[in-house]
Amino acid sequence: MVKTNSMQRRELKKEHVIQLVTTLTIIVLLTILSNYLFTRIDLTADKRYTLSSHTKRVLQETDDILYFKVYLDGEMPAGFQRLQNSVREILDEFRAYGEDNIQYEFIDPAASPDKKTRNEVFKQLYEKGLEPTNLQVKEQDGGTTQKIIFPGIIVSYRGNEVPVNILKNYVGFSPEGNLNASIQALEYELTFAIHKLTTLVPPKIGFIEGHGELEPIEVDDIANTLASYYILERVTIDGYLYSLRDTLGKNRYQTIVIAKPEKEFSEKDKFIIDQYLMNGGSILWLIDPVVVNLDSLAYSRSTLALNQSLNLEDMLFKYGVRINYNLIQDMQCAMIPVNTALAGQQAEFSPAPWIYFPLLVPADNHPITRNLDMVKSQFVSVIDTVGSSDKIKKRIILSSSKYSRVVASPALVDLSIISEKMVPERFNKPFLPTGILLEGTFHSVYANRVAPEVSQNSSIGFLAQSKPAKIIVISDGDIIRNQVQRNAGKTEALPLGYDRYTRQTFGNKELMLNCLNYLCDMQGLMEARSKEYKLRLLDKPKILEHRLTWQLINVLLPILLVIASGVIYSFIRKRKYNQ
């Protein structure tokens, strides 16, 4: 009997040793295997810790150190601490794929106790392109102090630097909404900065001129922004066959921009643009079908809105859109200064809503326009989609608000409409399209229209059907136009989207930048903009209503659970030993 028990103990001991050795062997093998195999599992519903495939590829192909200086540290409100944590998380995700080539540090620019030193640091950051914001920070004694922070990142690579402002400040967004939009855009903003630093040969964009398009000073702000990522050129077609294509038939430009033309296009110029598209080019059209002389309203109470023929109707119709000769009036509109002084008195200007300047709504279901601020427009028209080709995919990316209506042109534009009461029931044409994206294979407007000596000429290389191509059509040329001011005889361009009367900045610049990024075949980069993080906020009215109840539950419930556990344990122990 004793021998049997001894043998059982030896067998049991042997079994335990085998189990221990097996467990240790498995752990060692898994450790070795993990050095060769890499995987990450994201269990969040909105996949907030999953990078796009394009971002992963960019990080894995990085061959030198990318250094991120994050100026978001020190004492901050809870919302900015959440933004700080999100930046740290996204950079840790970057390190998972870029490994030691991704390095970062968090810096408090206001850390120095010396005011002069702090101001010098602030000045340097501002000159590098970071935008400051003012915060109210609670002190330990219950008071508040003002603190300047620079919620941005300086990304450096091989001696070059790029500023990234990560805090969004959209008009009409709540503070929580702006912080959420900022967090959603982190991957896109940082990957875009990496693109700028690591791209050796930037794509080329051509701004077409020769038809009364916007002057360089009028697109100066967007041009300066784009110049950091692209090569920009002003292009006059003037009937020259190789203005947009080289002698081998290849397009010279990734994308061309036609911004607010005022003169008719000749058939030769149209043919050259058409064949550029047929060869896979991309076009951003910003067209005004109706013109209004806004300056005349400064001298009289009314002016005329007149139709403008650019000889582009057949071309756009063939590609799948029609810009109508009308104007949109919208209750959601920008302000303009209006002289409210009586006749004969000194002019006194006050801001008033101007329904001919709609604040357009970006679509929330496409990477170009997701999480964009409202876009300021001037005398914008309705766009219709036409045709039913299954080879062209059409998306509305910009529209009027819920309370809008249409006025046919020609029309009288009168300032007296400002004094009229705006009744929502009269603005009964909601969400009128003003921006359309078209993708696919297009048919040439000159198919079956040109002579055989043109269509069969190898030097011309005529194509009746396009390679995969993209078009964006927006029915307002002013969306890309920045305001201009003159100081001491100098002409200066204001930021695109900035309204000097209300001092608000709208989403025009970001819209134009996103449009051109998309047209320049940066779909992988734009994939990062398609992320949507759901903002899960607590119900504040319910919190106030049931505050005491939840406080009692949080304080008393754990204590009651501990007491109950002790009573049950004591009861079970007594019962066991009594038996």
C-alpha positions as CSV (number, residue, x, y, z in Angstrom):
1,M,0.0,0.0,0.0
2,V,2.8,2.4,0.9
3,K,4.7,1.4,-2.2
4,T,1.7,2.0,-4.3
5,N,1.2,5.5,-2.8
6,S,4.9,6.2,-3.4
7,M,4.7,5.2,-7.0
8,Q,1.6,7.4,-7.5
9,R,3.5,10.4,-6.0
10,R,6.4,9.7,-8.4
11,E,4.1,9.4,-11.4
12,L,2.3,12.6,-10.4
13,K,5.6,14.4,-9.9
14,K,6.8,13.2,-13.2
15,E,3.6,14.4,-14.9
16,H,4.0,17.9,-13.3
17,V,7.6,18.1,-14.5
18,I,6.5,17.2,-18.0
19,Q,3.7,19.8,-18.0
20,L,6.2,22.5,-16.7
21,V,8.8,21.6,-19.4
22,T,6.1,21.6,-22.1
23,T,4.7,24.9,-21.0
24,L,8.2,26.5,-20.9
25,T,9.0,25.0,-24.3
26,I,5.8,26.5,-25.8
27,I,6.6,29.9,-24.3
28,V,10.1,29.9,-25.7
29,L,9.0,28.8,-29.1
30,L,6.3,31.5,-29.2
31,T,8.8,34.1,-28.2
32,I,11.2,33.0,-31.0
33,L,8.3,32.8,-33.5
34,S,7.1,36.3,-32.5
35,N,10.4,37.8,-33.7
36,Y,9.6,36.5,-37.2
37,L,5.9,36.8,-37.4
38,F,4.0,40.1,-36.8
39,T,0.3,40.6,-36.2
40,R,-2.0,43.1,-34.4
41,I,-5.6,42.6,-33.5
42,D,-7.9,45.6,-33.3
43,L,-11.1,44.8,-31.3
44,T,-12.6,48.4,-31.4
45,A,-15.8,48.7,-33.3
46,D,-14.6,51.7,-35.4
47,K,-11.1,50.2,-36.0
48,R,-9.4,53.2,-34.5
49,Y,-6.1,51.3,-34.0
50,T,-6.0,49.9,-37.6
51,L,-3.8,51.9,-40.0
52,S,-4.7,52.0,-43.7
53,S,-2.8,49.6,-46.0
54,H,-1.2,52.7,-47.7
55,T,0.1,54.1,-44.4
56,K,1.5,50.7,-43.4
57,R,3.4,50.5,-46.8
58,V,4.7,54.0,-46.5
59,L,6.0,53.3,-43.0
60,Q,7.6,50.0,-43.9
61,E,9.4,51.6,-46.9
62,T,10.8,54.5,-44.8
63,D,14.6,54.1,-45.0
64,D,15.6,56.8,-42.5
65,I,14.6,58.3,-39.2
66,L,11.3,60.3,-39.1
67,Y,11.3,62.4,-36.0
68,F,8.1,63.8,-34.5
69,K,8.2,66.7,-32.1
70,V,4.8,66.9,-30.5
71,Y,4.1,70.2,-28.8
72,L,1.3,68.9,-26.6
73,D,2.4,68.4,-23.1
74,G,2.1,70.0,-19.6
75,E,-1.1,71.0,-17.8
76,M,-4.1,70.8,-20.1
77,P,-7.9,70.3,-19.9
78,A,-9.2,66.7,-20.2
79,G,-10.1,67.1,-23.9
80,F,-6.6,68.0,-24.9
81,Q,-5.2,65.2,-22.7
82,R,-7.4,62.9,-24.8
83,L,-5.9,64.4,-28.0
84,Q,-2.4,63.9,-26.5
85,N,-3.1,60.3,-25.8
86,S,-4.5,59.8,-29.3
87,V,-1.3,61.3,-30.8
88,R,0.8,59.0,-28.7
89,E,-1.3,55.9,-29.7
90,I,-1.1,56.7,-33.4
91,L,2.7,57.3,-33.2
92,D,3.0,53.9,-31.3
93,E,1.1,52.4,-34.2
94,F,3.5,54.0,-36.6
95,R,6.4,52.5,-34.7
96,A,4.9,49.1,-34.9
97,Y,5.4,49.2,-38.7
98,G,8.3,51.7,-39.1
99,E,10.2,50.3,-36.1
100,D,13.3,52.4,-35.1
101,N,12.8,54.8,-38.0
102,I,9.9,56.3,-36.1
103,Q,10.9,58.4,-33.1
104,Y,9.0,61.0,-31.2
105,E,9.0,63.2,-28.1
106,F,6.4,65.3,-26.4
107,I,7.3,68.9,-25.5
108,D,5.7,71.6,-23.4
109,P,6.6,74.9,-25.2
110,A,5.5,76.8,-22.1
111,A,7.7,74.8,-19.7
112,S,10.3,77.6,-19.1
113,P,9.6,79.8,-16.0
114,D,11.2,82.7,-17.9
115,K,8.6,84.7,-19.8
116,K,11.2,86.0,-22.4
117,T,12.3,82.4,-23.1
118,R,8.7,81.2,-23.5
119,N,7.9,84.1,-25.9
120,E,11.0,83.3,-28.0
121,V,9.9,79.6,-28.2
122,F,6.4,80.7,-29.2
123,K,7.8,82.9,-31.9
124,Q,9.9,80.1,-33.4
125,L,7.0,77.7,-33.5
126,Y,4.8,80.3,-35.1
127,E,7.4,81.0,-37.8
128,K,7.7,77.3,-38.4
129,G,4.0,77.1,-39.2
130,L,2.3,76.0,-36.0
131,E,-0.8,77.8,-35.0
132,P,-1.4,78.7,-31.3
133,T,-4.6,78.5,-29.3
134,N,-5.5,80.0,-25.9
135,L,-6.7,77.7,-23.1
136,Q,-8.1,78.3,-19.6
137,V,-6.4,76.0,-17.2
138,K,-7.8,75.3,-13.6
139,E,-5.4,75.9,-10.8
140,Q,-5.2,73.8,-7.6
141,D,-6.7,76.7,-5.6
142,G,-9.8,76.7,-7.8
143,G,-8.8,79.7,-10.0
144,T,-8.1,79.7,-13.7
145,T,-5.2,81.0,-15.8
146,Q,-4.7,81.6,-19.5
147,K,-2.2,79.3,-21.2
148,I,-1.0,79.4,-24.8
149,I,-0.5,76.0,-26.4
150,F,0.6,74.9,-29.9
151,P,-1.4,71.8,-30.7
152,G,0.9,70.7,-33.5
153,I,3.7,68.5,-34.6
154,I,7.0,69.3,-36.4
155,V,8.0,66.3,-38.5
156,S,11.6,66.1,-39.6
157,Y,13.4,63.9,-42.1
158,R,16.9,64.2,-43.5
159,G,17.2,67.9,-42.4
160,N,13.8,68.9,-43.7
161,E,10.8,69.9,-41.6
162,V,7.0,70.0,-42.1
163,P,4.6,71.5,-39.6
164,V,1.3,69.7,-38.9
165,N,-1.5,71.5,-37.1
166,I,-3.6,68.8,-35.6
167,L,-6.4,70.8,-33.9
168,K,-9.5,71.4,-36.1
169,N,-11.7,74.4,-35.4
170,Y,-14.7,74.0,-37.6
171,V,-17.5,76.6,-37.6
172,G,-20.6,75.2,-35.9
173,F,-18.8,72.2,-34.3
174,S,-19.0,71.7,-30.5
175,P,-15.6,71.5,-28.7
176,E,-16.1,67.7,-28.4
177,G,-16.9,67.5,-32.1
178,N,-13.8,69.5,-33.1
179,L,-11.6,67.3,-30.9
180,N,-13.1,64.2,-32.4
181,A,-12.5,65.5,-35.9
182,S,-8.9,66.2,-34.9
183,I,-8.4,62.7,-33.7
184,Q,-10.0,61.2,-36.8
185,A,-7.6,63.2,-39.1
186,L,-4.4,62.3,-37.3
187,E,-3.4,59.4,-39.5
188,Y,-4.2,61.4,-42.7
189,E,-2.3,64.5,-41.6
190,L,0.8,62.7,-40.5
191,T,0.9,60.4,-43.5
192,F,0.5,63.4,-45.8
193,A,3.4,65.1,-44.0
194,I,5.5,62.0,-44.5
195,H,4.6,62.0,-48.2
196,K,5.8,65.6,-48.5
197,L,9.1,64.8,-46.9
198,T,9.9,61.5,-48.7
199,T,8.5,62.1,-52.2
200,L,11.5,62.6,-54.6
201,V,9.6,63.7,-57.8
202,P,6.3,65.5,-57.0
203,P,3.3,65.3,-59.4
204,K,2.7,68.3,-61.6
205,I,-0.5,70.4,-61.6
206,G,-1.4,72.8,-64.3
207,F,-3.5,76.0,-63.8
208,I,-5.1,76.8,-67.2
209,E,-5.1,80.4,-68.2
210,G,-6.0,82.4,-71.3
211,H,-9.8,82.4,-70.8
212,G,-10.1,85.0,-68.1
213,E,-9.3,82.5,-65.3
214,L,-8.4,83.8,-61.8
215,E,-5.1,85.7,-61.6
216,P,-2.1,84.3,-59.7
217,I,-2.7,86.6,-56.7
218,E,-6.3,85.3,-56.5
219,V,-5.2,81.7,-56.0
220,D,-2.0,82.6,-54.2
221,D,-2.9,80.9,-50.9
222,I,-3.9,77.6,-52.3
223,A,-0.9,77.7,-54.7
224,N,1.5,78.3,-51.8
225,T,0.0,75.3,-50.0
226,L,0.1,73.1,-53.0
227,A,3.7,74.1,-53.8
228,S,4.8,72.1,-50.7
229,Y,3.5,68.9,-52.3
230,Y,3.3,69.4,-56.1
231,I,5.0,71.2,-59.0
232,L,2.7,74.0,-60.2
233,E,2.7,75.6,-63.6
234,R,0.5,78.2,-65.3
235,V,-0.5,76.9,-68.7
236,T,-1.8,78.7,-71.8
237,I,-3.3,76.3,-74.3
238,D,-3.9,78.7,-77.2
239,G,-4.6,75.9,-79.6
240,Y,-1.2,74.3,-79.1
241,L,-1.6,70.6,-79.4
242,Y,1.3,69.7,-77.1
243,S,0.4,72.2,-74.3
244,L,-1.0,69.4,-72.1
245,R,0.6,66.3,-73.7
246,D,4.2,65.7,-74.9
247,T,5.1,64.6,-78.4
248,L,4.9,60.9,-77.3
249,G,1.2,61.4,-76.3
250,K,1.8,61.3,-72.5
251,N,0.1,63.8,-70.3
252,R,2.4,66.5,-68.9
253,Y,0.2,67.1,-65.8
254,Q,-1.4,64.8,-63.3
255,T,-4.2,67.2,-62.9
256,I,-5.3,70.5,-64.5
257,V,-7.4,73.2,-62.8
258,I,-9.8,75.5,-64.7
259,A,-10.7,78.2,-62.2
260,K,-13.5,80.7,-62.9
261,P,-13.0,81.3,-66.7
262,E,-14.9,84.3,-68.2
263,K,-14.2,83.9,-71.9
264,E,-15.4,81.3,-74.4
265,F,-13.2,78.3,-75.0
266,S,-12.2,77.7,-78.7
267,E,-12.9,74.4,-80.2
268,K,-9.1,73.8,-80.5
269,D,-8.7,74.4,-76.8
270,K,-11.6,72.1,-76.0
271,F,-10.2,69.4,-78.2
272,I,-6.8,69.5,-76.4
273,I,-8.5,69.4,-73.0
274,D,-10.8,66.5,-74.2
275,Q,-7.8,64.5,-75.4
276,Y,-5.9,65.2,-72.2
277,L,-8.9,63.6,-70.3
278,M,-9.0,60.7,-72.8
279,N,-5.4,59.9,-71.9
280,G,-6.3,59.5,-68.3
281,G,-5.8,63.0,-67.0
282,S,-7.8,64.5,-64.2
283,I,-9.7,67.9,-64.3
284,L,-10.9,70.2,-61.6
285,W,-13.6,72.5,-63.1
286,L,-14.7,75.6,-61.1
287,I,-17.3,77.2,-63.4
288,D,-19.6,80.2,-63.0
289,P,-22.5,79.9,-65.4
290,V,-24.1,83.1,-64.0
291,V,-22.1,86.3,-63.4
292,V,-22.9,89.0,-61.0
293,N,-20.9,92.2,-60.6
294,L,-20.6,92.4,-56.9
295,D,-18.7,95.7,-56.9
296,S,-21.8,97.5,-58.5
297,L,-23.7,96.8,-55.3
298,A,-21.4,99.2,-53.5
299,Y,-22.8,102.0,-55.5
300,S,-26.4,101.0,-56.1
301,R,-29.0,98.8,-54.3
302,S,-29.3,96.3,-57.2
303,T,-27.5,94.7,-60.1
304,L,-28.2,92.0,-62.7
305,A,-27.3,88.3,-62.7
306,L,-26.6,87.4,-66.3
307,N,-25.9,84.1,-68.1
308,Q,-22.3,83.5,-69.1
309,S,-21.7,81.2,-72.1
310,L,-18.2,79.6,-72.0
311,N,-18.9,77.1,-74.9
312,L,-18.4,74.2,-72.4
313,E,-22.0,73.0,-72.2
314,D,-21.7,70.2,-74.8
315,M,-18.4,69.1,-73.3
316,L,-19.6,68.8,-69.7
317,F,-22.9,67.3,-70.8
318,K,-21.0,64.5,-72.7
319,Y,-19.0,63.8,-69.5
320,G,-22.2,63.5,-67.4
321,V,-23.1,66.8,-65.8
322,R,-25.0,70.0,-66.6
323,I,-24.5,73.3,-64.8
324,N,-27.8,75.2,-64.8
325,Y,-28.3,78.9,-65.5
326,N,-29.7,79.7,-62.0
327,L,-28.7,80.9,-58.6
328,I,-29.2,79.2,-55.2
329,Q,-30.5,81.2,-52.3
330,D,-29.8,79.6,-48.9
331,M,-30.8,80.5,-45.3
332,Q,-27.5,79.0,-44.2
333,C,-25.3,81.8,-45.7
334,A,-22.4,84.1,-45.1
335,M,-22.5,87.7,-43.9
336,I,-21.8,90.8,-45.9
337,P,-21.3,94.4,-44.7
338,V,-24.4,96.6,-45.5
339,N,-24.6,100.4,-45.1
340,T,-27.4,100.9,-42.6
341,A,-27.0,104.7,-42.4
342,L,-29.8,107.0,-43.6
343,A,-29.4,108.9,-46.8
344,G,-27.1,111.9,-46.4
345,Q,-25.5,110.5,-43.3
346,Q,-22.0,109.1,-42.8
347,A,-21.8,105.4,-44.0
348,E,-22.2,102.9,-41.2
349,F,-21.7,99.3,-42.1
350,S,-23.3,96.3,-40.3
351,P,-23.0,92.6,-41.1
352,A,-26.2,91.1,-42.6
353,P,-27.0,87.5,-43.9
354,W,-26.7,87.4,-47.7
355,I,-28.6,84.4,-49.1
356,Y,-26.7,84.5,-52.4
357,F,-23.6,83.4,-50.5
358,P,-24.5,79.9,-49.3
359,L,-22.4,78.0,-46.8
360,L,-22.3,74.7,-48.6
361,V,-22.5,71.3,-46.9
362,P,-19.7,68.8,-47.7
363,A,-20.9,65.2,-48.1
364,D,-19.9,63.0,-45.1
365,N,-19.7,59.8,-47.1
366,H,-16.6,60.4,-49.2
367,P,-12.9,60.8,-48.2
368,I,-12.7,64.1,-50.0
369,T,-15.3,65.8,-47.9
370,R,-15.6,63.8,-44.7
371,N,-15.3,65.9,-41.6
372,L,-14.9,69.2,-43.5
373,D,-16.1,72.5,-42.3
374,M,-18.8,74.4,-44.3
375,V,-17.6,75.9,-47.6
376,K,-18.2,79.5,-48.4
377,S,-19.6,80.2,-51.9
378,Q,-20.7,83.2,-53.9
379,F,-23.5,83.1,-56.5
380,V,-23.5,79.3,-56.9
381,S,-25.7,77.3,-59.3
382,V,-27.3,73.9,-59.3
383,I,-25.6,71.0,-61.0
384,D,-27.5,68.1,-62.5
385,T,-26.1,64.7,-63.5
386,V,-27.1,63.5,-67.0
387,G,-26.7,60.2,-68.8
388,S,-26.8,56.7,-67.4
389,S,-23.5,55.2,-68.4
390,D,-22.5,52.3,-66.1
391,K,-18.8,53.1,-66.9
392,I,-19.0,56.4,-64.9
393,K,-19.5,56.6,-61.2
394,K,-21.0,59.9,-60.0
395,R,-21.0,61.2,-56.4
396,I,-22.4,64.4,-55.0
397,I,-19.7,65.9,-52.7
398,L,-21.1,69.4,-52.1
399,S,-24.6,70.7,-51.7
400,S,-26.7,73.5,-50.3
401,S,-28.4,73.2,-46.9
402,K,-31.8,71.9,-46.0
403,Y,-33.3,75.4,-46.4
404,S,-32.5,76.5,-50.0
405,R,-34.3,77.5,-53.2
406,V,-33.5,78.4,-56.8
407,V,-33.8,81.7,-58.7
408,A,-33.7,81.5,-62.5
409,S,-31.3,83.6,-64.4
410,P,-31.3,86.4,-65.7
411,A,-32.4,87.9,-62.4
412,L,-32.3,91.1,-60.4
413,V,-30.1,90.9,-57.3
414,D,-31.3,93.5,-54.9
415,L,-30.0,94.4,-51.4
416,S,-33.5,94.9,-50.2
417,I,-33.9,91.2,-49.8
418,I,-31.8,91.5,-46.6
419,S,-34.6,93.3,-44.9
420,E,-37.1,90.6,-45.8
421,K,-38.1,88.0,-43.2
422,M,-36.7,84.6,-44.1
423,V,-39.5,82.0,-43.8
424,P,-38.2,78.4,-43.8
425,E,-41.3,77.2,-45.7
426,R,-40.2,79.3,-48.7
427,F,-36.8,77.7,-48.9
428,N,-38.2,74.3,-49.9
429,K,-35.5,72.9,-52.2
430,P,-33.1,71.1,-49.9
431,F,-29.6,69.8,-50.6
432,L,-29.2,71.1,-54.1
433,P,-26.0,69.6,-55.7
434,T,-23.2,72.1,-56.3
435,G,-20.2,69.8,-56.5
436,I,-20.0,66.4,-58.4
437,L,-17.2,63.8,-58.6
438,L,-17.1,61.6,-61.8
439,E,-14.9,58.6,-62.1
440,G,-14.5,56.0,-64.9
441,T,-14.1,55.9,-68.7
442,F,-15.5,58.9,-70.6
443,H,-16.5,59.2,-74.2
444,S,-14.9,62.0,-76.2
445,V,-17.1,64.9,-77.1
446,Y,-15.4,64.8,-80.5
447,A,-16.1,61.2,-81.2
448,N,-17.6,60.9,-84.8
449,R,-17.1,64.7,-85.2
450,V,-13.6,65.0,-86.4
451,A,-12.3,64.4,-89.9
452,P,-10.5,61.1,-90.6
453,E,-7.2,63.0,-91.2
454,V,-7.4,64.1,-87.5
455,S,-8.8,60.9,-86.0
456,Q,-6.3,58.7,-87.9
457,N,-3.3,61.0,-87.5
458,S,-0.7,59.1,-85.4
459,S,0.9,62.3,-84.2
460,I,-2.4,63.5,-82.8
461,G,-3.2,60.1,-81.2
462,F,-7.0,60.7,-81.1
463,L,-8.9,58.6,-78.5
464,A,-12.7,58.3,-78.7
465,Q,-12.9,56.7,-75.2
466,S,-10.8,57.6,-72.2
467,K,-8.5,55.6,-70.0
468,P,-9.7,55.5,-66.4
469,A,-10.0,59.2,-65.5
470,K,-11.5,61.6,-62.9
471,I,-13.4,64.9,-63.0
472,I,-14.6,67.2,-60.3
473,V,-17.1,69.9,-61.3
474,I,-18.0,72.7,-58.9
475,S,-20.5,75.4,-59.9
476,D,-18.7,78.3,-58.3
477,G,-15.2,79.6,-59.2
478,D,-15.0,81.7,-56.1
479,I,-14.5,78.6,-53.9
480,I,-10.8,78.5,-54.9
481,R,-10.4,82.3,-54.8
482,N,-8.8,84.0,-51.8
483,Q,-9.6,87.5,-50.8
484,V,-7.0,90.2,-51.4
485,Q,-6.1,93.2,-49.4
486,R,-3.8,96.2,-50.1
487,N,-1.5,97.6,-47.4
488,A,0.9,100.4,-48.0
489,G,0.8,99.9,-51.7
490,K,1.4,96.2,-51.4
491,T,-1.1,93.5,-52.5
492,E,-1.5,90.6,-50.1
493,A,-3.5,87.4,-50.4
494,L,-5.6,86.4,-47.4
495,P,-5.9,82.7,-46.4
496,L,-8.3,80.8,-48.6
497,G,-11.7,80.5,-46.9
498,Y,-11.0,83.4,-44.5
499,D,-13.8,86.0,-44.3
500,R,-12.4,89.3,-43.3
501,Y,-15.8,90.7,-42.3
502,T,-16.7,88.0,-39.8
503,R,-13.1,86.8,-39.2
504,Q,-14.2,83.2,-39.7
505,T,-12.3,80.6,-41.7
506,F,-14.3,78.2,-43.7
507,G,-13.4,74.8,-45.3
508,N,-12.5,76.1,-48.8
509,K,-8.7,75.4,-48.6
510,E,-9.1,71.9,-47.1
511,L,-11.7,71.1,-49.8
512,M,-9.5,72.2,-52.6
513,L,-6.5,70.4,-51.2
514,N,-8.5,67.2,-50.8
515,C,-9.9,67.5,-54.3
516,L,-6.5,67.8,-55.8
517,N,-5.0,65.0,-53.7
518,Y,-7.7,62.7,-54.9
519,L,-7.4,63.8,-58.5
520,C,-3.6,63.2,-58.3
521,D,-4.2,59.5,-57.7
522,M,-3.5,59.7,-53.9
523,Q,-6.3,57.3,-53.2
524,G,-4.2,55.4,-50.7
525,L,-3.6,58.6,-48.7
526,M,-7.2,59.6,-49.0
527,E,-8.2,56.2,-47.6
528,A,-7.0,57.4,-44.2
529,R,-9.6,60.2,-44.4
530,S,-12.4,57.7,-44.6
531,K,-12.1,56.7,-41.0
532,E,-14.9,57.6,-38.7
533,Y,-14.6,57.6,-34.9
534,K,-17.9,57.6,-33.1
535,L,-18.2,60.2,-30.4
536,R,-19.6,58.5,-27.4
537,L,-20.6,61.2,-25.1
538,L,-22.5,60.9,-21.8
539,D,-26.1,62.3,-21.7
540,K,-25.5,65.5,-19.6
541,P,-29.2,66.1,-18.7
542,K,-29.5,62.6,-17.4
543,I,-26.2,63.0,-15.5
544,L,-27.6,66.0,-13.7
545,E,-30.9,64.4,-13.0
546,H,-29.6,61.1,-11.6
547,R,-26.3,62.4,-10.2
548,L,-27.0,61.5,-6.5
549,T,-28.3,58.0,-7.4
550,W,-25.1,57.1,-9.4
551,Q,-22.9,58.6,-6.7
552,L,-24.5,56.4,-4.0
553,I,-24.3,53.3,-6.3
554,N,-20.6,54.0,-7.0
555,V,-19.8,54.6,-3.3
556,L,-22.0,52.0,-1.5
557,L,-22.2,49.1,-3.9
558,P,-18.5,48.1,-3.7
559,I,-18.7,48.2,0.1
560,L,-21.9,46.1,0.2
561,L,-20.4,43.6,-2.2
562,V,-17.3,43.2,0.1
563,I,-19.6,42.7,3.2
564,A,-21.8,40.2,1.3
565,S,-18.7,38.3,0.2
566,G,-17.4,38.1,3.8
567,V,-20.7,36.9,5.1
568,I,-21.1,34.2,2.5
569,Y,-17.5,33.1,3.0
570,S,-18.0,32.9,6.8
571,F,-21.2,30.9,6.4
572,I,-19.6,28.4,4.0
573,R,-16.6,28.0,6.3
574,K,-18.7,27.4,9.4
575,R,-20.9,24.9,7.6
576,K,-17.9,23.0,6.3
577,Y,-16.1,22.6,9.6
578,N,-19.4,21.9,11.6
579,Q,-19.9,18.9,9.4
